[in-house]
């Protein structure tokens, strides 16, 4: 099953975080926080302005992004954990 988000929503797959600290200590899975970086896997067609015209999306599939710790809604499709959120919840694109 594929998911096509509506309007100004994007689907993001979290990127794996580093398992070691800068000092070389290994962080166990139970102590790690969820990463707040991810890769865009699907985008909607865009939001609507006051006149009802579609506003194009800034994000595109493949962009690496930074988002808030509690942003979006976690979903599971085909056994894969994904997040769906509005484009406005994304803080920026990582280059």
C-alpha positions as CSV (number, residue, x, y, z in Angstrom):
1,X,0.0,0.0,0.0
2,X,1.3,3.5,-0.9
3,X,0.3,6.6,0.9
4,X,-0.3,9.9,-0.9
5,X,-0.7,12.7,1.7
6,X,-3.4,15.4,1.1
7,X,-2.9,19.1,0.8
8,X,0.2,20.4,2.6
9,X,1.1,17.2,4.5
10,X,4.3,15.3,4.1
11,X,5.3,11.7,5.1
12,X,8.7,11.4,6.8
13,X,10.9,8.4,7.7
14,X,13.1,9.0,10.7
15,X,16.8,8.8,10.2
16,X,18.8,6.6,12.5
17,X,20.8,8.4,15.2
18,X,24.4,7.7,16.2
19,X,24.8,5.0,18.9
20,X,27.9,6.5,20.4
21,X,28.6,9.8,22.2
22,X,31.5,12.1,21.2
23,X,33.5,10.5,24.0
24,X,32.9,7.0,22.6
25,X,30.3,5.8,25.1
26,X,27.6,3.5,23.6
27,X,24.1,4.6,24.2
28,X,21.6,1.8,24.8
29,X,18.3,1.8,22.9
30,X,16.3,2.3,26.0
31,X,18.1,5.6,26.8
32,X,18.0,7.1,23.3
33,X,15.5,9.8,22.3
34,X,13.7,9.5,19.0
35,X,15.6,11.3,16.3
36,X,14.3,14.6,15.1
37,X,15.7,14.3,11.6
38,X,14.2,12.4,8.7
39,X,13.8,11.9,5.0
40,X,10.7,13.0,3.1
41,X,9.2,9.9,1.4
42,X,5.9,11.5,0.1
43,X,4.4,15.0,-0.3
44,X,0.9,16.3,-0.9
45,X,0.0,18.6,-3.8
46,X,0.1,21.8,-1.6
47,X,-2.0,23.9,0.7
48,X,-4.7,26.4,-0.3
49,X,-4.6,30.1,0.2
50,X,-7.6,32.4,1.0
51,X,-8.7,32.5,-2.7
52,X,-8.7,28.6,-2.9
53,X,-5.7,28.5,-5.1
54,X,-3.1,25.7,-4.5
55,X,0.2,26.9,-3.0
56,X,3.1,24.7,-4.1
57,X,5.1,22.7,-1.6
58,X,8.6,23.7,-0.7
59,X,9.6,20.1,0.3
60,X,10.2,17.3,-2.1
61,X,10.8,13.6,-1.9
62,X,14.3,12.8,-0.7
63,X,14.8,16.0,1.3
64,X,16.5,15.5,4.7
65,X,14.6,17.6,7.2
66,X,14.6,18.7,10.9
67,X,11.4,18.6,12.8
68,X,10.1,19.0,16.4
69,X,10.3,16.2,18.9
70,X,6.5,15.9,19.3
71,X,5.6,16.9,15.7
72,X,3.3,15.0,13.5
73,X,1.4,11.7,13.9
74,X,3.3,8.4,13.9
75,X,1.9,5.7,11.6
76,X,2.9,2.3,10.5
77,X,2.6,1.2,6.8
78,X,3.9,-2.2,5.6
79,X,5.7,-2.6,8.9
80,X,7.6,0.7,8.4
81,X,7.3,3.4,11.0
82,X,6.6,6.8,9.4
83,X,5.4,10.2,10.5
84,X,2.8,12.3,8.8
85,X,2.8,16.1,9.4
86,X,2.0,19.4,7.9
87,X,4.8,21.1,6.0
88,X,4.7,24.0,8.4
89,X,5.8,21.6,11.3
90,X,9.1,21.0,9.5
91,X,11.8,23.4,10.9
92,X,14.2,23.2,7.9
93,X,16.0,21.2,5.2
94,X,19.4,19.8,6.1
95,X,22.1,20.3,3.4
